[in-house]
Amino acid sequence: MNNRNFKYPDTAAYKSVIDYFTEKNITIEDIASITYGMQRQYVPELQESEAVDAVIDVLHKREVLNNAMVGIALDQLATKELLPQPLQSIVENDSGVFGVDELLAEGGISGIYGKIATTNFGYLDREKHGILKRLDTVKGKGINTFLDDIIAAVAAAAGSKIAHKYA
């Protein structure tokens, strides 16, 4: 049933994502640090505060929030072992041939910010800078199969915003 009176919960969605990042000890500054590290070679006058602003801006976009909330929910369900098998074991082990985590992050987050963001995402997914390294390698503190890709995609999208601003 489609409720025509439904008002999208922008503030609650943003708060939900930020609260989960906080629970996982991820700050906006952690994400912005990745963005800044990628873009400063192309924009020498870039200030870290601009990277923070770009990350915040990306995180306020509905499409980004929607994809982030879905990925977070899947990680939360996998952490509680609530996904059906064999999906549970695939997500739990972050299987290299799964690819849905990258698809959700790249297509639904960085992909909406263009080719620069898509290229940035591929680079970050491979190189795992900053907080991404910890999220990809941490064991026993919940499942981060989708979360590391969400963070990479947000950082990549913020980098694209900066690149376009200075182009």
Secondary structure, 3 states (H helix, E strand, C coil): CCCCCCCCCHHHHHHHHHHHHHHCCCCHHHHHHHHHHHHCCCCCCCCHHHHHHHHHHHHCCHHHHHHHHHHHHHHHHHHCCCCCCCHHHHHHCCCCCCCHHHHHHHHHCHHHHCHHHHHHHHHHHHHCCCHHHHHHHCCCCCCCCCHHHHHHHHHHHHHHHHHHHHC
